[in-house]
Amino acid sequence: MADVAKVVTIIGSSSEGFAEAAAAAVSEAAKTLRGITGADVISMSAVVGNDRITEYRTTVNIAFAVER
């Protein structure tokens, strides 16, 4: 029998950095998803204000097991 996973896309943000933004996305997803098996950062972007980065953002695909 083959394993099956489902993927959802979450956008995380942080004022600290890209790694923290990705961690925030996984943490938020874990509040409603069980069996998370992986996270793939699809893109990174930033909000700039007064010539400095004020917010880091990551778009993350979260994979989790399909329950039957």
Backbone torsions as a table, in degrees:
resi	resn	phi	psi	omega
1	MET	NA	135.7	-178.1
2	ALA	-85.8	145.1	173.4
3	ASP	-78.6	145.5	-179.7
4	VAL	-127.2	136.2	177.9
5	ALA	-125.3	154.1	174.6
6	LYS	-114.6	151.7	-178.6
7	VAL	-126.4	132.8	172.5
8	VAL	-122.2	152.8	179.9
9	THR	-105.2	128.6	-179.0
10	ILE	-127.0	142.3	173.6
11	ILE	-107.7	121.4	177.8
12	GLY	-106.9	153.7	178.8
13	SER	-139.5	154.2	179.6
14	SER	-158.5	150.6	173.6
15	SER	-88.1	-5.1	-174.7
16	GLU	-92.1	-43.8	-177.1
17	GLY	171.2	176.1	-178.0
18	PHE	-67.3	-40.3	179.6
19	ALA	-61.5	-41.3	179.1
20	GLU	-67.5	-35.5	177.5
21	ALA	-65.4	-41.2	177.1
22	ALA	-65.3	-42.6	178.4
23	ALA	-62.2	-37.2	178.2
24	ALA	-64.5	-38.8	178.6
25	ALA	-63.4	-45.5	179.2
26	VAL	-65.0	-43.7	-179.9
27	SER	-60.7	-42.7	180.0
28	GLU	-67.5	-42.0	178.8
29	ALA	-62.3	-37.2	-178.0
30	ALA	-64.9	-17.0	178.6
31	LYS	-68.9	-26.9	-176.9
32	THR	-124.9	-9.7	-179.7
33	LEU	-112.4	141.8	175.0
34	ARG	-109.0	150.4	173.6
35	GLY	72.7	36.2	177.3
36	ILE	-63.5	129.1	-177.0
37	THR	-113.4	-14.1	-179.5
38	GLY	-172.2	162.1	177.6
39	ALA	-140.2	131.4	-178.5
40	ASP	-123.4	114.0	179.0
41	VAL	-74.3	117.6	-176.6
42	ILE	-88.0	-41.4	-179.9
43	SER	-154.8	160.7	177.3
44	MET	-131.6	143.5	176.1
45	SER	-149.1	171.3	-178.8
46	ALA	-145.1	150.2	172.8
47	VAL	-97.9	132.7	-177.7
48	VAL	-116.0	133.9	175.6
49	GLY	-142.5	136.9	-179.3
50	ASN	52.8	43.0	175.9
51	ASP	64.7	24.7	176.0
52	ARG	-146.2	156.9	177.8
53	ILE	-73.0	126.7	179.6
54	THR	-106.2	-21.8	179.7
55	GLU	-152.0	132.5	176.4
56	TYR	-100.7	138.8	-180.0
57	ARG	-130.8	140.4	173.9
58	THR	-129.6	139.1	171.0
59	THR	-99.3	122.4	-171.3
60	VAL	-126.4	130.0	170.1
61	ASN	-88.5	124.1	-179.5
62	ILE	-105.7	121.9	178.2
63	ALA	-100.5	139.6	177.6
64	PHE	-147.0	155.2	-177.0
65	ALA	-68.9	141.4	174.5
66	VAL	-84.1	124.5	179.6
67	GLU	-90.4	140.1	179.1
68	ARG	-121.4	NA	NA
